[in-house]
Amino acid sequence: MSLLKRLRNKAKPEPPPEAPTPAPAAPKPEPAPVDVSQISDPDQLLELAIQGATADTRLQAAERITERDQVEKLVKLAQGKDKGVYKLAKARLNAFKAETAQRQALLDKASAIGDKLDKLGAPENDPLFEAKLTNLSTEWQALNTHPLALPQALVERNERLLQNHNAQLAVLRDTERQEAERQAQARADAEAAEAERAEQARQAAESRAEEKAQASEQTETQATEESSEQQAAQAEHKARKQALRKLTETLHRGLGAARRGEVRKARGIHREVHEKQGKLGKLPEHIKAKLDTLDAAIEELSDWHDFAVTPKKHELIEIMRGLIGSPMSAPDLAEKIHKLQDEWKLISKGVQQHDEALWQAFHEASESAYAPCRAYFEAQAAERELNQRRRQELIEQVQTYLDDYHWDTPVWKDVEKTLKVARQEWKSYWPVPRKANSRLQKTFDTLMDAIHARLAEAYQAAKTEKQRLVDEAQALAESDDKSAAANGAKHLQQQWKHSGRTWVRDEQTLWKRFRKACDDIFGEIKAEEAAEREQQQARQSAKAQGWQSMLDASETVRQAELATLAGKTDAAAQAEPAFSNAEHWPNGAEHTLRARLDNAPNLTPADQAKGVEQLGELCIRAEILSDTETPEAHKAARMTYQVAQLQQGLGSQRDTSMKALVQEWISVPGVGDKDYAPLWQRFEHCLKQGL
């Protein structure tokens, strides 16, 4: 039902007639509970998981099945029979498969690392030996710390090969260090000899310069021209020499990056070297040799990198296949798939040749694993489209409401409800397509603001009216004529009821001020009413005290009766103080108790026995009147009394007041303590219920 129809439909439909209640079916016998935790036999657990009497029993048994062969049987047997058991078993079987695939991938990778270590040549013959060994060592350390253990023989083999190669590398480094020290010493000696020769040449040059000083003056013009040509040639030679030196430095950096296994950096330097070579033309033989060495190192490093990446790609394919049919939620599964795809892209960077077969296998596994995610996200998209249509429909309904509502005679409470319900429905239609959200929200807000503007106008008018009533009430509170002020306040209170609604905060503030003014006006009247209530409470308290005083006096009279029967002559005189509060007793109570005192000397055992019967009957009548259960020993007497009442009065109720029963109670004389105590306990309990 649309928003407008629900808001306008105020008539409540008649409830359908109640269907006759069918007779309850006979309860089925509950199956005997099975303590699955005490069962360890796999075959028995498998049987319980399929044929257990309850779903909980079957599920508990399925949870205790941990062997793969039993899980495979459970999947086949539970399919199409028990959805919960099948789902649990299928998830556990998928976990087994994923673990097996992961274990095999680890084993293959560890074996491949061992084979590469075994084929690794001598460090002095391979310029990339250190980079290869570092890469293999890093891969092995990451693999050897995996939670899934590798075969001990394979671990020992790879560790032994790593130790041998590290020892070879250490020997090579020591040899290279010694050779570097020797070459450094040789260079130092050569530089010292060269410095000495340079000094001798400088001195000889100075001598020749003095001898040729005069001759140079004659050939100054010719020398100047020759010097300019020589300087140009020297500058060109110097620039080429500097460029060759920088090229040599770049070649050294490229070879260093290749040795460390930095594929991308080495390739970048390699491209830079060939660009510089094109500008320099023919290179010296020693630089050409270094460039050939870098070309070979780059080619070998690329082959090595491709070879190292292939096992990782196989591992990613197996992990992706393990996600097919996974019980993971669609968002989590999609995130996992995207991470694997990003990892594939990362390891593929720098690889010259892409293996199309491996990529196709990874792509197909990704598509199969992503199938449930695609269905989930398609459902999400459909939900967004549906919410968009619902929001559009709601906009049309609000527009109709704004256009057709009787704004000349509005019911602002209904308008408030319309705004509230519309906003609640709007929020419930979420999510929506991102492109449509802004447009729809803007249209909806415009319509709601238009309705709210009318509501705000009415709120402002109500606020103004309430402020007027507050001002008049405060003026009346200062009037000396309290009677007229009270009548005026009552009239203002009636106007307040019809003054309309305003904003909650203003409503509360104005109401507090209006109420305070009215309280001030009615203060004296309330004080008089409070005084009257206090007097009434005092009278009720005095009345209650009078009843209690009467019961206490009755007990005093009974004790006096027993003392008189025991031969005490002044018992009646000693009971006289009990009558000091007799003026507050019910009518006739004092006369009844004094008559008992006067008759005390005449009491007989027969009178006492009769009194016990009378009090017992009064207890039964009080229990009936107060709806109190009669003790088991007296239930037969209660039944006899009720039957007699039915026979005499055709079911009419004889007793209507507990106070009348109390009047009768205090008239019964001379019952002894032994009989009186349990009877009084019963009667007093009824008094607390009935008075």
C-alpha positions in Angstrom: 0.0 0.0 0.0 1.4 3.4 -0.9 2.3 6.1 1.6 -0.8 8.3 0.9 -3.2 5.4 1.0 -1.8 4.3 4.4 -2.0 7.9 5.8 -5.6 8.5 4.5 -7.0 5.1 5.4 -8.1 5.7 9.0 -10.9 3.1 9.1 -9.7 -0.2 10.6 -10.9 -3.4 8.9 -13.1 -5.7 10.9 -11.1 -8.7 12.1 -11.9 -12.0 10.4 -13.9 -14.6 12.3 -11.7 -16.8 14.4 -11.4 -20.3 13.0 -12.3 -23.1 15.3 -9.3 -24.4 17.2 -8.5 -27.9 16.1 -8.1 -30.6 18.6 -4.5 -31.0 19.7 -2.7 -33.9 18.1 -1.3 -36.5 20.3 2.3 -35.7 21.2 5.0 -37.7 19.4 7.4 -39.5 21.7 10.6 -37.5 22.0 13.7 -39.5 20.7 16.2 -40.5 23.3 19.1 -38.0 23.5 22.4 -39.2 22.2 25.7 -38.0 23.8 27.7 -37.6 20.6 30.8 -36.4 22.6 31.3 -39.9 24.0 31.4 -41.5 20.5 34.8 -41.9 18.8 34.2 -44.7 16.3 34.3 -43.1 12.8 31.8 -45.5 11.3 29.3 -44.9 14.1 29.7 -41.1 13.8 29.1 -41.3 10.0 25.9 -43.3 10.6 24.7 -40.8 13.2 25.5 -37.8 10.9 23.2 -39.4 8.2 20.5 -41.1 10.2 20.5 -39.2 13.6 17.0 -38.6 15.0 17.5 -34.8 15.2 19.3 -32.1 13.2 21.4 -31.2 16.2 22.5 -34.8 16.6 23.4 -35.1 13.0 25.3 -31.8 13.0 27.3 -32.7 16.1 28.2 -36.1 14.7 29.4 -34.4 11.4 31.5 -31.9 13.4 33.4 -34.8 15.0 34.3 -36.5 11.6 37.8 -35.2 10.8 39.3 -37.9 8.6 39.3 -37.1 4.9 38.0 -40.4 3.6 35.1 -40.2 6.1 34.4 -36.6 5.1 34.3 -37.6 1.4 31.8 -40.4 2.2 29.7 -37.9 4.3 29.6 -35.4 1.4 28.2 -38.1 -1.0 25.7 -39.4 1.6 24.4 -36.0 2.8 24.0 -34.4 -0.6 20.3 -33.7 -1.1 19.3 -35.1 2.3 20.6 -32.7 5.0 21.6 -29.2 3.9 23.4 -28.3 7.2 25.5 -31.5 7.3 26.3 -31.3 3.6 27.4 -27.7 3.9 29.7 -28.4 6.8 31.2 -31.5 5.2 31.7 -29.8 1.8 33.5 -26.9 3.5 35.8 -29.3 5.4 36.5 -31.3 2.2 37.3 -28.0 0.4 39.7 -27.2 3.2 41.4 -30.7 2.8 41.7 -30.1 -1.0 43.2 -26.6 -0.5 45.7 -27.9 2.1 46.7 -30.8 -0.3 47.2 -28.4 -3.2 49.2 -26.0 -1.0 51.3 -28.8 0.4 52.1 -30.1 -3.2 52.9 -26.6 -4.4 55.3 -26.1 -1.4 56.9 -29.5 -2.2 57.3 -28.6 -5.9 58.8 -25.2 -5.1 61.2 -26.7 -2.5 62.4 -29.3 -5.0 62.8 -26.6 -7.7 64.9 -24.6 -5.3 67.1 -27.6 -4.6 67.5 -28.3 -8.3 68.5 -24.7 -9.0 71.0 -24.8 -6.1 72.5 -28.1 -7.5 72.9 -26.5 -11.0 74.4 -23.3 -9.7 78.0 -23.0 -11.1 81.2 -21.8 -9.5 81.0 -18.2 -8.3 84.2 -17.2 -10.2 82.6 -18.3 -13.5 79.2 -16.7 -13.1 78.9 -12.9 -12.6 75.3 -13.4 -11.4 76.2 -16.1 -8.8 75.7 -13.8 -5.7 72.3 -12.5 -7.0 71.1 -16.0 -7.8 72.2 -17.4 -4.4 70.6 -14.5 -2.5 67.3 -15.0 -4.4 67.3 -18.8 -3.8 68.3 -18.3 -0.1 65.4 -15.8 0.4 62.9 -18.1 -1.2 64.1 -21.1 0.8 63.9 -19.3 4.2 60.3 -18.2 3.4 59.4 -21.7 2.4 61.2 -23.5 5.3 59.3 -21.4 7.9 55.9 -22.4 6.5 53.5 -24.1 8.9 53.2 -27.1 6.6 56.4 -29.2 7.3 58.6 -30.3 4.4 60.3 -33.8 4.1 63.4 -33.9 6.3 65.6 -35.3 3.5 64.6 -32.4 1.2 65.3 -29.9 4.0 68.8 -31.4 4.7 69.7 -31.5 1.0 68.8 -27.8 0.4 70.5 -26.6 3.6 73.7 -28.5 2.6 73.7 -27.0 -0.8 73.2 -23.5 0.6 76.0 -24.0 3.1 78.4 -25.1 0.3 77.6 -22.2 -2.0 77.9 -19.7 0.8 81.3 -21.1 1.7 82.4 -20.8 -2.0 81.1 -17.3 -2.1 83.0 -16.4 1.1 86.3 -17.8 -0.4 85.7 -15.8 -3.6 85.0 -12.6 -1.7 88.2 -13.1 0.3 90.2 -13.6 -2.9 88.6 -10.6 -4.5 89.5 -8.5 -1.4 93.1 -9.6 -1.6 93.3 -8.9 -5.3 91.7 -5.4 -4.8 94.3 -4.6 -2.1 97.1 -5.7 -4.4 95.8 -3.6 -7.3 95.3 -0.6 -5.0 99.0 -0.9 -3.9 100.1 -1.2 -7.5 98.1 1.9 -8.5 99.6 3.8 -5.6 103.1 2.9 -6.7 102.3 3.8 -10.3 100.9 7.1 -9.2 104.1 7.9 -7.2 106.3 7.1 -10.2 104.1 9.1 -12.5 104.3 12.1 -10.1 108.1 11.9 -10.1 108.2 11.8 -13.9 105.8 14.7 -14.1 108.1 16.8 -11.8 111.1 16.1 -13.9 109.2 17.0 -17.1 108.0 20.2 -15.5 111.6 21.3 -14.7 112.8 20.4 -18.3 109.9 22.4 -19.7 110.8 25.4 -17.7 114.4 25.3 -19.0 113.1 25.0 -22.6 110.7 27.8 -22.0 113.5 30.2 -21.1 115.5 29.3 -24.1 112.6 29.8 -26.5 111.4 33.0 -24.9 113.0 35.3 -27.5 112.0 33.0 -30.4 108.4 33.0 -29.3 108.1 36.7 -29.7 108.9 36.5 -33.4 106.3 33.9 -34.1 103.6 35.2 -31.8 101.0 35.6 -34.6 101.5 32.1 -36.0 101.5 30.6 -32.5 98.2 32.3 -31.6 96.5 30.7 -34.6 97.9 27.3 -34.0 96.9 27.5 -30.3 93.2 28.2 -31.2 93.0 25.1 -33.3 94.7 23.0 -30.7 92.3 24.3 -27.9 89.2 23.4 -30.0 90.6 19.9 -30.6 91.5 19.5 -26.9 88.0 20.6 -25.8 86.4 18.1 -28.1 88.7 15.3 -26.9 88.1 16.3 -23.3 84.3 16.2 -23.8 84.4 12.7 -25.4 86.7 11.5 -22.7 84.3 12.7 -20.0 81.3 11.1 -21.8 83.2 7.8 -22.0 84.1 8.0 -18.3 80.4 8.6 -17.4 79.4 5.7 -19.7 81.9 3.5 -17.9 80.4 4.5 -14.6 76.9 3.7 -15.8 78.1 0.3 -17.1 79.5 -0.5 -13.6 76.2 0.5 -12.0 74.3 -1.8 -14.4 76.6 -4.7 -13.8 76.2 -4.2 -10.0 72.4 -4.2 -10.3 72.5 -7.3 -12.4 74.7 -9.1 -9.8 72.3 -8.2 -7.0 69.3 -9.5 -9.1 67.6 -6.1 -9.4 65.9 -6.8 -12.7 64.0 -3.6 -13.4 66.9 -1.4 -12.4 69.4 -3.3 -14.5 67.2 -3.1 -17.5 66.7 0.6 -17.1 70.5 1.2 -16.9 70.9 -1.1 -19.9 68.6 1.0 -22.0 70.4 4.2 -20.9 73.8 2.8 -21.9 72.6 1.9 -25.4 71.1 5.4 -25.8 74.5 7.0 -24.9 76.4 4.6 -27.2 74.4 5.9 -30.2 75.6 9.4 -29.5 79.3 8.4 -28.9 79.7 6.3 -32.0 82.5 3.7 -31.9 83.6 2.8 -28.4 87.1 1.8 -27.1 87.6 -1.9 -26.9 87.7 -2.1 -23.1 84.4 -0.2 -22.9 82.9 -2.3 -25.7 83.9 -5.5 -23.7 82.1 -4.2 -20.6 79.0 -3.4 -22.7 79.0 -7.0 -24.1 79.3 -8.3 -20.5 76.2 -6.2 -19.4 74.2 -7.4 -22.5 75.0 -11.0 -21.5 74.2 -10.4 -17.9 70.8 -8.8 -18.7 69.8 -11.7 -21.0 70.8 -14.2 -18.4 69.1 -12.3 -15.6 65.9 -12.1 -17.6 65.9 -15.8 -18.2 66.6 -16.5 -14.6 63.8 -14.1 -13.4 61.3 -15.8 -15.8 62.5 -19.2 -14.5 62.1 -18.1 -10.8 58.6 -16.6 -11.4 57.0 -19.7 -13.0 56.7 -21.8 -9.8 55.0 -18.9 -8.1 52.5 -18.7 -10.9 51.7 -22.4 -10.5 51.2 -21.8 -6.8 48.8 -18.9 -7.5 46.8 -21.1 -9.9 46.4 -23.8 -7.3 45.3 -21.4 -4.6 42.8 -19.8 -7.0 41.4 -23.2 -7.9 41.1 -23.9 -4.2 38.7 -21.0 -3.9 36.2 -22.6 -6.4 33.1 -23.5 -4.4 34.4 -21.8 -1.2 31.9 -21.2 1.6 33.3 -17.7 2.1 30.9 -14.8 1.9 30.8 -13.1 -1.5 32.5 -9.8 -0.5 35.3 -11.7 1.3 35.7 -14.1 -1.6 35.9 -11.2 -4.1 38.5 -9.5 -2.0 40.6 -12.7 -1.8 40.4 -13.2 -5.6 41.4 -9.5 -6.3 44.4 -9.9 -4.0 45.6 -13.0 -5.9 45.1 -11.2 -9.2 47.2 -8.2 -8.0 49.9 -10.6 -6.9 49.9 -12.2 -10.4 50.4 -8.7 -11.9 53.2 -7.9 -9.5 55.3 -11.0 -10.2 54.6 -10.6 -14.0 56.4 -7.2 -14.1 59.8 -7.4 -15.7 59.1 -10.7 -17.4 59.9 -10.5 -21.1 57.9 -13.4 -22.3 54.4 -14.2 -20.9 53.3 -17.8 -20.7 49.9 -17.7 -22.3 49.0 -21.2 -21.0 49.6 -20.3 -17.4 47.7 -17.0 -17.8 44.8 -18.9 -19.4 44.7 -21.4 -16.5 44.8 -18.6 -13.9 42.1 -16.6 -15.7 39.7 -19.6 -16.0 40.2 -20.5 -12.3 39.5 -16.8 -11.4 36.3 -16.8 -13.5 35.0 -20.0 -11.9 35.9 -18.8 -8.3 34.3 -15.4 -9.0 31.0 -16.9 -10.3 29.1 -16.8 -6.9 30.5 -13.2 -6.4 29.1 -12.2 -9.8 25.7 -13.5 -8.9 25.8 -11.7 -5.5 26.9 -8.4 -7.0 24.2 -8.7 -9.7 21.6 -9.2 -7.0 23.0 -6.1 -5.2 22.7 -4.1 -8.5 19.1 -5.3 -8.9 18.3 -4.3 -5.4 19.7 -0.8 -6.1 17.6 -0.5 -9.2 14.5 -1.5 -7.3 15.2 1.0 -4.5 15.6 3.7 -7.2 12.2 2.9 -8.6 10.7 2.9 -5.1 12.2 6.3 -4.3 10.8 7.7 -7.6 7.4 6.4 -6.7 7.6 7.9 -3.2 8.5 11.3 -4.8 5.4 11.1 -6.9 3.3 10.3 -3.8 4.7 13.2 -1.8 4.1 15.5 -4.8 0.5 14.3 -5.0 0.1 14.9 -1.2 1.5 18.4 -1.5 -0.8 19.3 -4.4 -4.1 17.7 -3.1 -4.0 18.1 0.7 -6.7 20.4 2.2 -4.3 23.1 3.4 -7.2 25.4 4.3 -8.3 23.0 7.1 -5.1 21.1 7.9 -4.5 18.6 10.7 -0.9 19.4 11.5 -0.5 16.2 13.6 -1.2 14.2 10.4 1.1 16.4 8.4 3.9 15.7 10.9 3.2 12.0 10.6 3.4 12.3 6.8 6.8 13.9 7.0 8.1 11.3 9.5 6.8 8.3 7.6 8.0 9.6 4.2 11.5 10.1 5.6 11.5 6.6 7.2 10.5 5.0 3.9 13.0 7.1 2.0 15.8 5.8 4.3 14.6 2.2 3.9 15.0 2.3 0.1 18.8 2.0 0.2 21.2 1.5 -1.4 20.5 3.1 -4.8 22.7 3.7 -7.9 25.3 6.4 -7.2 24.5 8.4 -10.4 20.8 8.6 -9.6 21.1 9.2 -5.9 22.0 13.0 -6.0 19.2 13.8 -8.4 16.5 11.9 -6.4 17.7 13.3 -3.1 17.5 16.8 -4.4 14.0 16.4 -5.7 12.8 14.7 -2.5 14.4 17.4 -0.2 12.7 20.1 -2.3 9.2 18.5 -1.8 9.8 17.9 1.9 11.0 21.5 2.4 7.8 22.7 0.8 5.6 20.7 3.2 7.8 21.7 6.1 7.5 25.4 5.2 3.7 25.1 5.6 4.2 23.3 8.9 6.7 25.9 10.1 4.2 28.7 9.3 1.6 27.0 11.4 4.1 26.4 14.2 5.0 30.0 14.2 1.3 31.1 14.5 0.8 28.6 17.4 4.0 29.9 19.1 2.7 33.4 18.9 -0.7 32.4 20.4 0.9 30.4 23.2 3.1 33.4 24.0 -0.1 35.6 24.3 -1.6 33.0 26.7 1.6 33.0 28.8 1.6 36.8 29.0 -2.1 36.9 30.1 -1.6 34.1 32.7 1.4 35.9 34.2 -0.7 39.1 34.4 -3.5 37.2 36.2 -0.9 35.7 38.7 -0.2 39.3 39.8 -3.9 40.1 40.4 -5.3 40.5 43.9 -8.7 39.0 43.0 -7.7 35.3 43.3 -11.2 34.1 42.5 -11.4 36.0 39.3 -7.8 35.1 38.4 -8.6 31.4 38.9 -11.6 31.6 36.6 -9.5 33.5 34.1 -6.8 30.8 34.3 -9.3 28.1 33.7 -10.4 29.9 30.6 -6.8 30.3 29.4 -6.2 26.6 30.0 -9.1 25.8 27.6 -7.6 28.1 25.0 -4.2 26.5 25.4 -5.7 23.1 24.5 -6.8 24.5 21.2 -3.8 26.7 20.5 -2.2 24.2 18.2 1.3 22.6 18.0 4.7 24.3 17.8 8.3 23.2 17.9 9.1 20.9 20.7 11.7 23.1 22.4 9.4 26.2 22.3 6.4 24.1 23.3 8.3 22.9 26.5 9.6 26.4 27.3 6.2 28.1 26.9 4.4 25.3 28.7 6.7 25.6 31.8 6.1 29.3 31.9 2.3 28.9 31.5 2.1 26.2 34.1 4.1 28.2 36.6 1.8 31.1 36.2 -1.3 28.9 36.7 0.4 27.2 39.7 0.9 30.6 41.2 -2.8 31.4 40.6 -4.1 28.1 42.0 -1.5 28.1 44.9 -3.9 29.1 47.6 -6.6 26.7 46.4 -4.1 23.9 46.3 -3.0 24.8 49.8 -6.5 24.5 51.1 -6.9 21.2 49.2 -3.7 19.9 50.8 -4.9 20.9 54.3 -8.2 19.0 53.6 -6.3 15.9 52.5 -4.1 16.1 55.7 -7.3 16.2 57.8 -8.8 13.3 55.9 -5.6 11.3 56.4 -5.6 12.2 60.1 -9.2 11.0 60.4 -8.4 7.8 58.6 -5.4 7.2 60.8 -7.4 7.8 63.9 -10.1 5.5 62.7 -7.5 2.8 62.0 -6.0 3.3 65.4 -9.5 3.0 66.9 -10.0 -0.4 65.3 -6.6 -1.5 66.5 -7.3 -0.2 70.0 -10.7 -2.1 70.0 -8.9 -5.4 69.1 -6.3 -4.8 71.8 -9.1 -4.2 74.3 -10.8 -7.4 73.2 -7.6 -9.3 73.9 -7.4 -7.6 77.4 -11.0 -8.5 78.1 -10.4 -12.2 77.1 -7.4 -12.4 79.5 -9.6 -10.9 82.2 -12.2 -13.5 81.6 -9.7 -16.3 81.9 -8.3 -14.7 85.1 -11.8 -14.5 86.6 -12.4 -18.2 85.7 -9.1 -18.9 87.5 -10.5 -17.3 90.7 -9.0 -13.8 90.5 -11.6 -11.2 91.7 -10.0 -7.9 90.5 -9.4 -8.9 86.9 -12.3 -6.7 85.6 -10.9 -3.7 87.4 -7.4 -4.2 86.0 -8.9 -4.4 82.4 -10.5 -0.9 82.8 -7.5 1.1 81.3 -8.1 -0.8 78.0 -11.3 1.3 77.5 -9.5 4.7 77.6 -9.7 5.1 73.8 -13.3 3.8 73.5 -14.5 7.0 72.0 -12.8 6.2 68.7 -14.2 2.6 68.6 -17.0 1.6 66.2 -20.5 2.0 67.6 -21.5 -0.7 70.1 -18.0 -2.1 70.6 -17.6 -0.6 74.1 -21.0 -2.0 75.2 -20.1 -5.5 73.8 -16.8 -5.7 75.7 -18.1 -4.3 79.0 -21.0 -6.9 78.8 -18.3 -9.6 78.5 -16.5 -8.3 81.6 -19.8 -8.2 83.5 -20.6 -11.8 82.5 -17.1 -13.2 83.1 -18.0 -14.7 86.5 -20.8 -16.6 84.9 -18.8 -18.3 82.2 -18.8 -22.1 82.0 -16.7 -24.7 80.1 -19.7 -25.1 77.8 -19.6 -21.4 77.0 -16.0 -21.7 76.2 -16.5 -24.7 73.9 -19.3 -22.8 72.1 -17.0 -19.8 71.7 -14.4 -22.0 70.0 -17.1 -23.2 67.5 -18.2 -19.6 66.9 -14.6 -18.3 66.3 -13.9 -21.3 64.0 -17.0 -20.4 62.0 -16.0 -16.7 61.9 -12.6 -17.8 60.5 -14.2 -19.8 57.7 -16.5 -16.8 56.9 -13.5 -14.5 56.9 -11.6 -16.8 54.6 -14.5 -17.0 52.2 -15.0 -13.3 52.2 -11.2 -12.5 51.7 -10.8 -15.4 49.2 -8.2 -17.0 51.4 -7.4 -20.7 51.4 -8.7 -22.6 54.5 -6.2 -24.9 56.3 -6.4 -28.6 55.2 -7.8 -29.7 58.6 -10.8 -27.3 58.3 -11.6 -27.6 54.7 -14.4 -30.1 55.4 -16.0 -27.6 57.9 -15.8 -24.9 55.2 -17.5 -27.1 52.7 -20.2 -28.0 55.2 -20.8 -24.3 55.9 -21.0 -23.4 52.3 -23.5 -26.2 51.5 -25.6 -25.1 54.4 -25.6 -21.5 53.1 -26.7 -22.7 49.6 -29.6 -24.7 51.2 -30.7 -21.7 53.3 -30.2 -18.8 50.9 -30.1 -20.4 47.4 -26.5 -19.3 47.0 -26.8 -15.8 48.4 -23.8 -14.3 50.1 -24.3 -13.8 53.8 -21.2 -11.8 54.7 -20.4 -8.6 52.8 -18.1 -6.7 55.3 -15.0 -7.8 57.2 -15.8 -5.1 59.8 -19.1 -6.9 60.7 -17.1 -10.1 61.3 -14.8 -8.2 63.6 -17.8 -7.0 65.6 -19.0 -10.6 66.0 -15.4 -11.7 66.9 -15.1 -9.4 69.8 -18.5 -10.6 71.1 -17.3 -14.2 71.6 -16.3 -14.7 75.3 -13.8 -16.7 77.3 -11.9 -18.8 74.7 -8.7 -20.3 76.2 -5.2 -19.5 74.9 -4.6 -22.9 73.4 -7.7 -22.7 71.2 -7.6 -19.0 70.6 -4.0 -18.6 69.3 -4.4 -20.6 66.0 -7.9 -19.2 65.4 -6.7 -15.6 65.8 -3.8 -16.3 63.5 -6.2 -17.3 60.8 -8.6 -14.5 61.4 -5.8 -11.8 61.6 -4.5 -13.0 58.2 -7.9 -12.4 56.7 -8.1 -9.0 58.3 -4.9 -7.9 56.6 -6.4 -9.1 53.3 -9.8 -7.6 53.7 -9.5 -4.3 55.7 
